[in-house]
């Protein structure tokens, strides 16, 4: 199987896939910063620089396996 189609196989088999270099690193960093800023806006005490706040008590109630929608 050509390398360019491996991700399709992984998606079909696993339900997820890693597509290397699909998003430039600088853009991924910006997305991560935006998500952390969004989480810090909730009045729950989450702070990106304080790992003691990276728990359910400091995140919105709809937190499930680290995914928000």
C-alpha positions as CSV (number, residue, x, y, z in Angstrom):
1,X,0.0,0.0,0.0
2,X,1.5,3.4,-0.9
3,X,2.4,5.6,2.0
4,X,-0.1,8.3,0.9
5,X,-3.0,5.8,1.4
6,X,-1.9,4.4,4.8
7,X,-4.0,6.9,6.7
8,X,-7.1,5.8,4.8
9,X,-6.5,2.2,5.8
10,X,-5.9,3.3,9.5
11,X,-9.1,5.3,9.4
12,X,-11.1,2.4,8.1
13,X,-9.6,-0.1,10.5
14,X,-9.2,2.0,13.7
15,X,-11.7,4.8,13.2
16,X,-9.0,7.4,13.4
17,X,-5.7,8.1,11.6
18,X,-2.6,10.3,11.9
19,X,-2.0,12.4,8.8
20,X,1.5,13.8,9.2
21,X,2.0,17.5,8.3
22,X,-1.7,18.0,7.5
23,X,-1.6,21.1,9.7
24,X,1.5,23.3,9.8
25,X,3.0,23.3,13.3
26,X,2.5,27.1,13.7
27,X,-1.2,26.8,12.9
28,X,-1.5,23.8,15.3
29,X,0.1,25.8,18.1
30,X,-2.3,28.7,17.4
31,X,-5.3,26.3,17.6
32,X,-4.0,24.9,20.9
33,X,-3.5,28.4,22.4
34,X,-7.0,29.4,21.3
35,X,-8.5,26.3,22.9
36,X,-6.6,26.9,26.2
37,X,-7.7,30.6,26.2
38,X,-11.3,29.4,25.7
39,X,-11.0,27.0,28.7
40,X,-9.5,29.7,30.9
41,X,-12.6,31.9,30.3
42,X,-14.8,29.5,32.3
43,X,-15.0,30.6,36.0
44,X,-13.6,27.2,37.2
45,X,-10.0,28.1,37.8
46,X,-8.4,26.3,34.9
47,X,-4.9,27.6,34.2
48,X,-2.8,26.3,31.3
49,X,0.4,26.8,33.3
50,X,-0.8,25.0,36.4
51,X,-1.1,21.2,36.0
52,X,-3.0,21.0,39.3
53,X,-6.0,22.6,37.5
54,X,-6.0,20.1,34.6
55,X,-8.9,18.0,36.1
56,X,-12.7,17.8,36.0
57,X,-13.1,20.2,38.8
58,X,-11.6,23.0,36.7
59,X,-13.1,22.1,33.3
60,X,-16.6,22.6,32.0
61,X,-19.2,19.9,32.8
62,X,-19.4,18.5,29.3
63,X,-15.8,17.4,29.6
64,X,-15.6,13.8,28.3
65,X,-12.3,12.2,27.4
66,X,-10.8,15.5,26.7
67,X,-13.3,16.3,23.9
68,X,-15.6,19.3,23.8
69,X,-18.3,20.0,21.2
